[in-house]
Amino acid sequence: MIGQVVLAGVLIASFNPFNLNKPAKAKHVKMIVEYAEKHDQDPYELVALALTESSLNPNARSWAGAIGLFQVMCKYWYRPLKYHTIQQCEVALLNPHKNVAAGVYVLTNYRKYFDQCKGTLAYRCYYAGQGWNRRSGRLKAKIERYEKKVLQKKEILHRYYSDLIEKIRSDYKSRS
C-alpha cells in the first residue's frame, strides 16, 4: 500500500497498483484516454492493453520486434498501416500518438474481420494473431492467460482509477 496520491486534481485510491502517479505514465494514460474519447473506444480497455503490453513504456521493444506502448508488430502491420517498409513503421511507431492509433487499428481490425476475435477474444488475437484458436498445449494456455491479464488490468482500472479516467474524459469533452 502507498499513501494517498493526487493526479490531475483527482484523488487516486490509496492503493495504486500501476503507479499511474508517475508523470511519464500519467502523460500516456491521458493521451490514450483522449484518443479513446475522440475515436469512440473504451478507454479502460485501451489503457489495460497498453499496461499489459508495455507497462506504458513508449520505447518498449520486444525480442520479437514489437514496438512501443501497444507493442505493434511492424513486420505484420506495416502495409495495412500504410508504411512503405518495416523500418519506416518501426521508426514512426516510437511516436506514442502513432503507436496508440496503430494499436487501436490492429485491435479493431481483428474484431471486424475475424469471428474468432470478437469481444474479449480480440485480446487473444492481438497477442497471437487470428489463428490463435489452432494452437494447443502450453501455447494455447499462454494465449488464454494473456486475455485474463488484460481483463484483470481493466477491472483494476475500473476499481482504482475510474475517478482519474472519468476526469480525463470529462476534461476532454469540455474542451471539444
N, C-alpha and C positions, 0 to 999 in steps of 0.2 A: 504494500500500500504506500502511496505517496500522499503528500499534503494536498490541500485544495489547489486547483490550477484554474486560472482565468485566461481564456484565449478569445481574442476578438470580442471582448466585453462579455463573454459568456462563461459562467462557472462550469467547468468540466468536473464531473463527479470525482471524488477523492481517489477513486480507482481509475488509473489512466493506463490501460494495458498496451496501447500502441504509441505512447509518448507523443501524442499529437500536439503537445505544448512546445515541442522543439520548432524553432522558426522555419527550418527547411521543410519539415513535414507539414506544418500548418499552411505554408505557402502552396504546397502541392494539393492538399486537401481542398483549399479554397478554389484553386484552378479547376480541379476535377468536378467539384460540386457546381461551379458556374457553367462548365461545359455541359454537364448533365441537364441543368435548367434550360440552357439555350437550345439543346437538341432533344428535349423530351425523353431523357433517360433517367434511370433510377440512380440517384447519387450514392445511395448506400451500396448498391451493387458495384458501381464503378470504383469507389474507394476500397471496398473489400477486395476486389480483383487486383487493384494496384498494390494493396498491402500484401496480398498473397504472393504476387509475382515478384515484387522488388522491395518490399518494406518502404515504399515511397522514395526509392533512390533513383533519380532520373539518369544516373550514369551507370546503372547496373548493366552488366553483361554476363550472360550465362556461358557455360562451357559449350553449349550447343549453338551459340551465336545469337541468342535472343537479346534484344536491346531495350533499355530504358524502363520507365515506370511500369508499362504494361508488357514488357518482355516480348515484343513483337519479333517474329522470325522473318527477317527480310528475304531469306532465301526462298520462302514460300509466298510472300505477300508483296514483293516489290512491284510486280507488274499490276496487280489489282489496285495497289496504292498509287499507281501512275508514276513510278520512278523508272528510269532507264536501266539502272544497274543495281545490283545488291549493295555495292559500296555507297552509291548515292543515297539509297534508302537508309543505310546504317548511319550515315552522317546526319541526315535530316531527322531521324528519329531520336537522336540525342537531344533534340529540342523537345522539352516536355509537352508543349502545346500540340506539336505534331504527333507525338507519341500517344497522347490521350486520344486524339482523333483516330489514329491508326488502330489502337486497341478496341475502340468502340466499333470501328468498321469491321474488324475481324469478328468480334462477338456477334454483331447484328447480322453479318453475312452467314455465319453458321446457323443462327436461328431461322433466317429467312429461307435458306436453300436446302437444309437437311433435316428430315424428320427426327433423326436420332440426336438432334441438337436443340430441340425445343425446350423452353423453360430453363430449369436449372441444369439440364443435361448439356446446355451450351458450355458450361464450365469444363465438362469432360472434353468437349470438342476443342475448346480453347487450349487446353493442356496437351491433348494428344491427337488432335485432328478428327475429321469426321468419321474415320474408320475405327475410333476407339472401341466400338462395340464388337469388333472382331478380335480384340485382344483377350488374353486369358491369363490365368495364374497370377503371379506376383505383379505383373504389369497392369492387369485389369484392376487389381486391388489398389495399386498406387494411383491409378486414374480416379477411382471411386473416392479415395482419401482426399485427393485434391478438391473434388467437388465439395466434400464435407468441410474442408478448411475454409473455402470461400464462404460457404453458408454460415459457419461459425463466426467468421470475422464480420459478416453482415449483421448477424444477431448482436454481437458485441457493440457494433457501431450504433445500432438502434437503442441498445440498453444504456450505453455510457456516453454517447456522443450525439444524440439526437438534438439536444439544445444547440450545440455548435453547428451541426449541419443545417438545421432549420433556420438558424440565424443567418448563415451564409446565403441560403436560398432566399430568404426574405430580403436581405440587403440587395441581392442581385435583382430581384423582381422590382424593388423600389427604384433602382437605377435605370431599369429598362423602360 
